[in-house]
């Protein structure tokens, strides 16, 4: 279980699915949302790209969630008015190693 200072609440956004040209793909128009409390959203890094064509921003966070949180790769996370994509796999950290929790990397592109 995460410590008591983990008081952030995030919203998990999971897409539905649809068929397109014989493949099953995410359908964000039918996405379902679920609030997850007892989290800790921690800044990881941010960068700015100014290549002359477009001003781009990359914002990254690490999100720590309770061990029973229902999140998976392909979901999105909404926090403080911004939507982030899960970057990579969901990491489950068993209590034998540290505090029992789930850890995910998040990123948001703007510009």
Secondary structure as UniProt FT lines:
FT   TURN            4..5
FT   STRAND          8..20
FT   TURN            21..22
FT   STRAND          23..50
FT   STRAND          55..65
FT   TURN            67..68
FT   TURN            73..74
FT   STRAND          76..79
FT   TURN            80..81
FT   STRAND          82..86
FT   STRAND          91..93
FT   TURN            95..97
FT   STRAND          101..110
//
